Amino acid sequence: MTYPSAREQGLTEEMVAAIPDFRESPLFTPAEKAALRLAEAIAGDHKHAPFDEIFADLRKYYSEEQIVALCWKAGIWLGYGRMVTALDVPTVGASCAIPAKASSA
């Protein structure tokens, strides 16, 4: 599995592989699809995302508090992924040093 933490969260390898096509996948519930749509909007072209529509869909399945938590988690994971890339961390949980290309600047 590409993302070991995905298994801890209950995702199967099949589900991870289906994420790029989550809208059409029968592996995700409507609530999960709404959450994935939010994550996609936050990670993508967030300045032009239809958040009113996304939040209306989320409210069918989640409370306001849960929606804020989903936004928070999406933002944290997005930032984490970018940091891991910037620091060239080889695996989740590995310690890292600032890459030579960054420290020589």
N, C-alpha and C positions, 0 to 999 in steps of 0.2 A: 504494500500500500504506500502510495506516495506521501500521504500525510498520516503519520502514526496517531496523532491526536484525534483524527476523524473516527477511528475505531472506538476510542474511549467515549466519543459522543454518540455512538450507536450507528454510525454510517458503515455500510458495507462497501467493498471495493466497487461493486456494481453501481452503488449510489454515487460514489465519488466520480466515477467515469461518466455518469449521466448528468452531472452538474451543468456542463456547458449547454445541454439541451433540456434543462429542468422543466421548462414550460410544457413540453410534450411528453415528458417522462411519467409513466404510471407509478414510479417508485416513490414519488413525493406526494404528500397530502396537499390539499389546497392551502392550508395554513403554512406549511413548509415552503410552498411555491411563493406565497406572498412575502415571506421572510427573505427568500432568496432574491426576489425582485428588488426588495429594499437594499440588500447588500450589493446587488449589481448596480443600482442607481448611485449609491454612495461611492462605490469604487470606480464607476465610470464617469460619464459626462454629467456630474452632479448638478452643475449650474443650469442644465436644461432638462433635468429629469422631471417627470410628471408626479411630483411628490403628493399633491392633493389626491390624485387618483390612487397612488400607492398607499397612502395613509388610510383612505376610505376602505380599500381592500383589507389592509391589516386590521382595522377595527372590527371586521367580521369575526376575527379569530383571537385577537389579543386586546388586553386592557391598555389604557394610555401608558401606565407604568411599564408594562411589558414591551410596548413599542419603543419607548425611550431606551430601555435596556438593550433591545435589538440594535438600535442606532449606535449606542455606546459600544457594543461588542463589535459591530461591523467596522467602526472607526478605529478601534484598538487593533483589531486583526489586520486592517489595511496598513496602519502605521507599523505594526510589527513586521509584516511581510516586506515592507520597504526598507526597514532597518536591517533585517537579516540579509537582504540583497546588498545593501550598501556596505555592510561589514563582511560580506562573503562568508557567512556562517554555513559550514558544510552540512550540519544536521541539527534537528531540533534538540535542544538541551546541551549542545556542545558549547564549550567556552570559545571565545574568539579574541583575537587582537585586532586592532585597527589595521586594515590592509596596508601594505607597503605603498601602494599607489596613492593612498590618501595621506599617509604620514610623511611622505616625501615632498608634498606640495608646499 
